[in-house]
Structures are given as C-alpha cells and as structure tokens.
Amino acid sequence: MKSIKICVTSYAYSSKAKIFQDLNLEFHSGKTALLGPNGAGKSTLMSLMASVVTPSAGTIEIIEAGGERIGTRHLGKFRRLVAWLPQDFSPVAGLTVLEHVRYSGWLKGMSRKAVKEAAPQALLAVGLETLSEKKVTELSGGQQRRLGLAGALVHQAGVVLLDEPTAGLDPSQRDRFRQILASLNDENITVVSTHQTEDIDGSFDHVVVLVGGRVRFNGSVSEFMAVAPASVTDPRDRVRLAYAALVEGEI
C-alpha cells in the first residue's frame, strides 16, 4: 500500500497567519475526500503535498508499496510521482487542447513518444477528444476544468491531487467526473478537495475533515457516516449531518 505522509511542524503565510501547526497526517492508497469549510487549509495542504509550497518546518514524503521513501528533497523524482490540479487552474494561452495535455506530460518528464500516445487517451477519459484541435481559449469554463484534469492524469501518477475539480461544472459534467474518479487505480493515492458532500458515499474510501488547520476527522466513509444520528437512514442526509456535526464541533 502506498501513502503520502505529511508531518508539518508549522506552515504560515506570515508570522501572523499560521495555517498549520503540528500537523501529522497520512493519506493511503484509494480515494480520499478532503472536506472542510472555507479557510480550513484544504488548498494549502494540497499545495504542500504537490510541493508547490514548502513547510516552514517539517517533512512531506511519499512511501512506495515496497517501502521506498521519496521526500521533497528529491524534488524532481517527487514531482514525477504527483499529479496536481489546482483550484485556480488556467490553461496556457496559444496552445491547442492536445498540445496543452502533451505539454503537461512533458513537464512531468514524459518522453515525446510516451506523451504522444498518452495525451489522446487522457482527453478521451475526460470527454474532450473531439476538441483536441481547438485553442484552449475557445473552451468553456467547465471544459477548461476537464482539460486541467486531463493534464493531471496524462502521466499516470501514483499520487493524484484534485483541488475542487467539480467547481464550475454542471450536473452532467459532475457525473462524468464521478465516472473518471471511479476509473482511477485504487492502488494509487487520490485526494479530492471538495464541497460536494453528496458524492462521498459510493465515490470515496476515506474522509479527512479539516477545520482551522487541524484534522477534525480521519477515517473510512462508514466511520464518517456513523457520526450522524443513528435515526437518520438516508445516506446523503447521513453524510450532510456528519459533516455539519464535525465542522460545528457537535461531537
């Protein structure tokens, strides 16, 4: 089983804006929903795991199934193992859809031959194969989000980090995302930051809830749903009430 282990003694934007302190968290193989209110630190945590920012003090490392540990000190190797779709993704103007996905793969160290073969498959997975020759600036907002997802998937990383991937997507596009999520390899680590709590049951294996930069909950989906009152039987209501109880501290 793979994992990505975060041991952040502290992380702050400034001396007055400390986001994390003594954060110890480990994400394992499978699909994890990262929940929390605005300002909880979800996007910052994703940026730390993607090595886009570095902790003031602490370590982040990927532990492979065989026990090998790859930390951010070996930045090139670490980043080749991680795919990241940021919340504020914007494509590179001037490129076509296909060129953008190829460029994303090239940035991760893929050979020209490998990325030529993989890029069309990544576009097919997100339903953009018929738009491959369009300029990225001609895409709608929802299509651009799917383009970012294709770029994240193209190099088949062992760790996939998706920050609010369904933001701006209509219901049919969210359905497609659920299908894409279901198709991802369960031996890898997939972490999805989301506000769409209705998709938790049936789409994810684990749930982590952040509140104020601290882990309020870390466990399986069934353990998460058990936080809700036993009298509530509808799965979506159980998820919604469990989240509300955890965020409001009513446990």
Phi, psi and omega in degrees: 000133177274160172205160171236122188251128181244118175235090185253109176295320175198149170213130182215145172287328177204177181295342182256356185232070180281125182266312181234145174213124181054051178268121176235117187209142179225126175258133183252175177308146183111191186248124182243131173269126178257110185248160175159156179290168175303136181085005182285339181110011184297309181295324178295318178298317178298319179295323176295315181293332179275358182064024176284326171235161182239146180292151174299323175206137179133183184224152173225126182214148175264131179251112182287164183303326180277358178104350179295138180248126179240112181261175181288353173294331174260071195298317181300312180294319180300312184290332177292338180272352188240133171249139186220126172247105181287160180296327183259036180303135171219135184286165179279113182300143178100342180268155169279170180301313180295317179299323181295317180292320176299318180298319178300318178293321179298321179298334180269008174092011179288147176288163180300320180294315182296317182288330177296324179282323188278328186300313178298327179291323177294321177293322177297320182297329182256006175076030179245013186299329181280353182250017189299331182264359177286151172288144183299331180287349178271354182280152173286171180300317179295322178292325178293324176297319179292327175297317177299323178294319177299319178295328178286330185270344193299326183262012172051057183289156177281340177234121181242120182245118183238112183263107181051055186293340182263006179297128179084002180266143177280172184304320180292325178289326176293325175298318178296320178299318178300323178293318178297315180300318180296332183279347183289147184295123181289349176282343178268175180255120176238123179240125183238115172279128186206154170255358183274077185293340182293345182265001186297307182288122179099341181251337187233160177259325186228160177224134171236131178245122176257136174221119179060035179079007180238150180281114178271332180207144175208107182185190181286165178299319180296322177294321177298313182293334179291346177292331180291157178303140182296338181287344180272123185252334180291125185303319181293321177294322180296317179297313182298316182288325177296315179297314180300318180297319181291316182291322182274356176077023183269049178226000000 
